Structures are given as structure tokens and as C-alpha cells.
Amino acid sequence: MTVGVAVFGTVLAINSRGGDDPTSSQVVTSQPTDTPKTGDGLQADSLQFTSQAFGSDDAPATADVPTGWKSATGGTRPKYVDPTGVWQIRFDTRGSKQSPDEMVAAREKSIDEKDLNVISRDDGTLIYTYTDQTRGPRMGLSSFRPAPDGNRTLVEITVGGRPQDEAGLRAVLAKATDTLQISGTDVGDTRPN
């Protein structure tokens, strides 16, 4: 006869062959093993940042992105991705004649993803979750930063990951926003639409 009891990851098994023989019973315990932390999300306090240059010759830009995240493209729309491909940050420095709030509304309407849930649309930033057909639950934060006149958008910064990464994604967005520098005499709308 075997009796098993599981208590918070520890297993106690009592094996008995029956009868009155005290040596016929045996107690076996199993201690839990260290399990890798896979569901904790992107940890804000573990991030380190490196300044990256992008933009155009007329309007060069720099911002801090997480160290180790690489971009396959430069120019006015670089996207930096972590080595695992789970997290990313994308910049669009082409600007827009629309205000940040108008850009938030336009972005919300353009997202064609399953289970779209808008969490917030404040201060020129859209925060949302959705379900990606391949990667499962995802979260995006798209921030549209105003030009000095406040009437148009100077740059878009979007970070993406999983819903459990929210704190880390917010930290990445805040660092990129705080360190963003765009030079040039006329940073204007060069979007094709």
C-alpha cells in the first residue's frame, strides 16, 4: 500500500507491505527542486540601458534602450528587440501634423487584433492588451510625444511584451522618453499618409 501526501511542493510517501513487521514500512520524502521563474515578467529593476542613435541626417535622434536589445534597422523607424524576441521598443521619428491625442485615437482604431482591450488612453499614451495568434497574450504601450508647440506629434515610442511585463515595459518607455533627444532645424511630418 502506498499513501502520498503533497504539501506545498514536498511529497511524503509511506510504503507498506502490510503485516506486523516494523521493517516492512518505509518513509520516503522528496524535497522540491528549484524551478526557473518563467512567469515573472520583465523586471524593471534588473534593466540596464545603452544610448542608441537613429533618425535621419536632417533630424538625428538618440534614446536609451535596454542593453542587449538589437535593431535590424536604423533610420527613422528602428525597432529594438531583446535576444529572446519577447520584448521590443520601436521609435518613429517622422512626426505627424496630428496631436498626440489624435494619434492615440487613430492608433486605437488601427489595431486589428483579437481580444483588444484598451486599458488607458491618457496624456498621449495608449495602453492596451490583445491576443496574438502565435505568441498569445500581449501588451503594448504607444506613447506619442508632442512637438514644442503641443499641436503636433514629434515622435512615437511603442514598447511591447506580455501583460505580466507591464512594470518593465513602463520602465523601458519612461527611460526612452526621458532620454530622447532629436536634433534638427525642422522636425516635421514626413509620414507618407
N, C-alpha and C positions, 0 to 999 in steps of 0.2 A: 504494500500500500504506500502511495506517495501523497503527501499533503504539501501544498505550496501556498505560501502567503507572500504577497508583494506589498512592500511598504515603501513608498517614495523611492523607488529605484533599487531597493535591496530585496533580494529573493531569499527566502528561508525555505528549505525543503527538508522534510523529515521522511526518510525512507525506512520502512519497517517490513520485515519478512514475516511478522506475526509470531505468535508463541510467547513464552515467558523468558526467553534468553535475552539478557540485557545487552549482549554484544550484537544482537541482530538488528538493532536500531542505529541509525547513523544520521547525524545532523550535518547538513551542508549549507553554507551561506555563500552568497555571491555578492560582491561589492560592485557598485555602479562604476562604470568607466567614464572617463572624461568624454563628453560629447562636444563636437565642434559647434560653435554658436553660428547657426546659419540663418536664423530669423531675426537677428538683432537690428539689421538695417545699417545704413551709412552713419557712422559715428562722427558727430561734429567735432568733438574734442580730439579726435585722432588725425584730423586732416592737417596737412602742411600744404603751402601754396607756393607757386612759382609765377613770376610775371611772364606773360606771353604777348608777343607783338602780332598784330593783324591789321586789317583795314586796307586802305588804298594809298597810293603815293600822295594823293591830294589830302587825304584825311587818315593819317596813320593813327592806330589805336593800340593801347595796352590795357591789360587787366590781369589780375591774379586768378589762376585756375589751380585746382589740386595737382600737386606734384605727382608725376607719373601718368597723368591723363594726356593722351596724344591726339593730335589733329592730323587727319589725312589731307585736309585742305586749308588753305590760308585765305587771304583776301578779305572781302567784306562780310563773308558768312562762314567763319570757321566753326567747326564742331569738335570739341574735345571729349574723348571717351576714355573711361577707366579701362585698365587691362582686361577686366572680366566682361566688359560690354554691358554691364548693368546700369551704370550711371553715365550721364553726359551733361555737358553745358554747351550751348550754342549761342553765338552772337550774330546779330545782323546790324551792321553799321551803315546801311544805306539810307536810313532815316525815312521819315514819312511826313506828308503835309497834315496828316490826321493827328489829333491829340492823343495822348496815351489812353484816355478813357474810350475814345472811338476805336483805337486799335484793340483794346480789350474786348469790346463788343464784337468787332469783326473777327477776332481770333476765336471767340466762343462759337460764333456761327459757323466757322470753317472746320471745326473739329468733327470729323465723321468717324467716331469710334464707339464701340459697343459699351453700354453702361456708363456713358458720360455723366459725371456728377460734378457740378461746379460748386466748390467749397467757398470761394471768395472771389470778388472782383473789385477790390478796393485799391485806391492810390496807384492806379495804372498797372496793377498786377492781377493776373488771372491765376487762380489755384484750382486745380481740377484733378479728378481721378477718372480712370476708364479701364476697360479690359482689352488688352492686346491679344489678338488671336493666337499669337505664337508665344509671347512672354508672360501672359497672364495679367494680374492687376498691376497697373502703372499709375504714376503720379507725375504731373507736370506743373511747373511754376513759370509763367511767362510774364516778364516784367518789361514794361515799355517806359523808358526813361525820357523825360521831357527835355526839349531844347531850352536854352536860356529864356526864350520868350514865353515858354509854357504852353504855347498854342500848337506845337507840332512835336512829333516824336523824334528824338535824336538817335536812339539805339534800342534794340530789343535784346534781352538776355533771357534765355529759356534753359531751365535745368530739368532733368528728367531722371526718374528712377522708380522705385516701388513705393507703395503707401507707407511701409514701415521705415522708409528712408527720409521721411519728412523733415526731421530736425537737421539731418546732414545736408539735405537739399537746400533748406533755408539758409544754412551757414555758407554754402557754396555761392548761392545767389547774393547774399549780403556782402561777402568778400569781393565778388566780381563787381558788384555795383559800387562799393566803396572805393575800389582801386581803379575803376575805369577812367581812362584818360583818352580823349580824342582831340587831335590837333587838326588844324586846317583853317583856312580863311572862310570857306563857305561849305559847311557840312549841311547838306540839304537832302532833298528827296531824290534818290536815284533808283528807286524801285521801279520795276517795269510796269506796274499796274497803276 
